[in-house]
Amino acid sequence: MRIRARHVHAFEGFIDNVIGYFINFIFVLLIFNGIYGHDIQMGENVVAGAIMFFIAWGRKYTIRRWANRFIDRLYKRYKADAKLQKQTRED
C-alpha cells in the first residue's frame, strides 16, 4: 500500500489541530472565565472550538496542498531549465 502525500498532509493538519484545540480549550477557560469573569459554559467552548477546528484543518490542508503543487512545479521547471542548459552547452 502506498501512502499518498495528501493523506499525510491531512493527518498532519488533523494532529496539529487536535493539539491546538486542547490548548485553546484550556486557555479560553483560564482567560475568559478566570481573568475577565465571563461565564462561558463548557458546551459553548466545545462547540466554538469544534467549528474553529474544522475551519483551521481545512485551511492548513488547502495551503499545504497548494504549496506542494507550487514547489513541485518550480522544481520541474528548474530541472527542465537545467537540462536545456546542459544540452545547449553540449551542442
N, C-alpha and C positions, 0 to 999 in steps of 0.2 A: 504494500500500500504506500502510495506516495503522499507525502504531506505537502499540501499546497500553501503557498505564501499567504493567500488571502485568509485561510483558516488560522494560520499562526498569528496574523495581524489582528484578526477578530478576537482570538483568545487573549492576546497581549492587552488589547484595549479593554476587554472584559475584566481581567485581573486587576489592571490599573484602576478601573472604575470601582471595583469592589473595595479595594483599599481606600480609595478616595471617599467612597460612600460612608464607610465607618468612621473615618477621620472627621468628615463633615457632620455626621450624626452626633458625635461626641461634642464637637465644638459648638454646634447650634444649641445643644442643651446647656453647655457651660456659659457661652457668651450671652445668648438671648434670655435664657431663664435665670442664669446666675448673676450676670453683671447688670443687664438692663431691666430685669424684672418682668419681661414679657412672659405671659403664660402660654407657651407653645406646648400643645399636647404631643405625646409621643406618636400618636397616629398621624397627626398633621405633619410631623417631621418625617415620618416614614414615607408618606405619600409624596411630599415635595421632593424628598431625596430620590425616590424611585423615578419620578419624572425627569429630574436632572440627570440621573444615572443613565437613562436610555438616550437622552439628548447628547450627553458627553460621549457615550460609547459610539454612537453613530458618527459624531464629529471626528473622533480620533480615527475610526476605521476609514472614513472617507479621505481624510487628509493623508493618512499613511498610504493608502492605495494610490492616490493621485501622485504623491511624492515618489513612490517606487516606479510608477509608469514614466514620470518625468525624468528620473535618474536613468532608467533603462534606455529611454530614447537618446539622452545625451551620450551615454556610453556607446550605444550602437553608432551614433553619428561620429563620435570620436574614433572608434575603431575603423569605420569606413574611410574617414579622412586620413588616418594613419596609413591604411592600406593603399589608398590612392597616392599619397606622397611617396610611399616606398616604391610603387610601380613607376612613378614618373622619374625617380632617381635611377632606377634600373634601366630605363629606356635611354 
